[in-house]
Structure formats: C-alpha cells, structure tokens
Amino acid sequence: MSPVGGSGHDEWLLALIPQDTGVTTADLLRLSGLSRPTLTDLLARLRAEGAVLSEPAVPSGRRGRPAQRWRRPPPRGMFAAIALTRDDVRVRVADGSDQAVAERERPMNVTLDVRGALDCGLRLLHESLAELDRYEDSLTALVLGLPCPVGGDGDPQARGMMPGWVGVRPGEWLRHRLPGVRITVENDANLAAFGELTEGAGRGRSDLIYIKLAAGLGAALVVGGRLYRGATGLAGELGHVQINEMGHPCVCGARGCLAMEQYVAASHATGRPGPSAILDLFRRCDAGDAAAGRVLGHIGGLLGEQLGVLADMLDPECVVISTDDVPPHPAVLAGIRGGIRRTALPVVSDLPVIASTLGVRAEAIGGIALARAASHRHTD
Ligand SMILES: [Zn+2]
C-alpha cells in the first residue's frame, strides 16, 4: 500500500476503455493517438495484469486476424469520492460496476472550516456505506477533491487562495483514519473534467478543456485522453491569468485576474457581492433584463478570449462549461464563443462550446472513475 498523490500511468488509456460496451483496437488507435506497436504493447501488459479483457469483435468478414474488442472488468471492492467544493461537501460511494451507489451532500463553507469539512466528508462516507450495507473495510480506494491546486505530493497549494488550508495535509489526515484504503487527493476541476470525460459531455473525446464558472473559475485540461496536471500538479489555474494590469486586487496578490474581473463585473451589475452573483444574472436575464444579458456576454467574452489562446496551443475537440447546479445560460455560452472567435486562429475558432451534463455531480462521479481507473494494480 503506497500513498499516491497523483494517479497510475495507465489511467488515461483505461479511461478510454468502457467497462460495459468496450472499444475496438481501431477505436483506441484513434482516441489515444498512439502508434499501433505502442498501443499493442500497452494493451498486452494491461491484459496480463488483469486490468483489461479482450474478445473478438463482431467478425468483419475480412481475412486475417480478427479485430479485438477491449473492455474493463469491474474492479473489486467499493470506491468513494469526497468532493469538497467551496460551498458544499458531496460524497459518492459505488461498487466496481455502479450496481450499488449512494450519495450524500451537505452545504458548508469549505474554505473557512477545514476540519469541519473533512469531518463532514468522513461522516457522509460512513452514512453512504451504511445505506449500502457495507463497512469501511470494503473500501478499496478513495479520491478527495479540493477546491484549490493540488501539488504532485497530494498536498493543497492553498497559499494566497484559501488561507485556512495552508499547511493542512488532508491526504495524511484521511490515511490515518482509513488505514488500508488507497487515498488520492486531486483538484476539484480535474475530477469534474475526468467525470465529464468518462460519463458526461466529453464521453468519447480525448482532448477537451473543462471550465467551471460558478463561485470562482476552475479549469482543467484533458490532453490525449488523460488529465494534464503539469510538472507539479498545478495546471489549469486559468482564473488567475492577468487580463487587466490596472484591475482589481485579487486574493492571489496580483491585480486584474480573469476570475476577479468576472466576479467584480457580476457583483457590480447585481449589487450582490458574493458567490451567487453570476447565478443571479442568469435569473435576471431569463426575466427579460437585457442589461443582465449584456453583462453575462461580457463575462463569457473575457473567458472566451483566454480560451481562444489556449485553443490555439492545444487544439482541443471541445470546451465543456459547467455553471454548478443550473445549466450554463445561453448568453454566457454566446459570450464565450464570441471571445474565442476574437482571439483564436480562424481554423479553431468554431471550437464547440458545450454544456456539462453532470453539473455539480461531476466531481464525485469523476472521483469514483479515477479511483477505479487507478486501482487495478492494487486490487490483485
Ligand atoms: Zn488572482
């Protein structure tokens, strides 16, 4: 049992292989971008380890070796995700094939009350296991999602963002309380992106940008079917890109960060300083307030201009937008598309901008998927 901050190296390929329907080798060549010899070697190793199963695909009628279809066996044991977002604690527990699933959620100021949030997560975990008539010792792996960058060692990088979390080691805290359970700590946007990739709006894709625009701005990158975490686990901090050097001071110490400029625009327009300002704009726009629509377009446009730059560099298949527990408003999506068109090369400026299908459940669903994908080496 080794504590792991990141995930197994093969998670990205396993994420492309559904448990139920499976995929053909040709599908995997296309989705992974790997060469045939590299993919063949990797699949042979994963099959030898019991992480994937192969069977002949439906006969094509052609001569030669029959095509193979690959699928994942359901992993053994129970898997859990504790997703801490800025304003709630959400827990999901599932077995290896989603036959038994339980979920719990509590509103809570996670940013201010570190210990309370972790205690609450553990309590909801035990309630969820009890609902399924399972015990703690059935847990194989748990993924904890945090609303701040997470370093390669699994520790939150909270300085300048969530002062109450500086120096806290939630992975160690959980390992102490759940001995024998493999614990992984991950940024919440990364979990949500993995959820959308495996079970949501990004299913079947291999390159996407995930954006969560709610109380703050979270971003995550999926490149070649795998989460791109960067050299030290900090990739995806799009919210702190400076877009106005004379702009408003930000919690990170800089001025005019994208997330802060969006927040200030929403707060000024609604007179409601607070995390609900953008959702309030959604409501006003739906009620026919044209000014609210223009502000949403502006907020989306600021984001879209940065996404256009990213799109030029990464050439993704789509951008998935989540606005928490409500669907993204058409005015904000239109603003994002307009911003992308202003800054991206013409050949990538029609990049599809699509709504999340999992919403607030994306982090917990992604956490379970990540726990399963990374667990195959540890369950034999
Ligand atoms: Zn900032």
Residues whose N, C-alpha, C, O or C-beta is under 5 A from the ligand:
A	BS01	ZN	G239 H240 C250 V251 C252 A254 C257
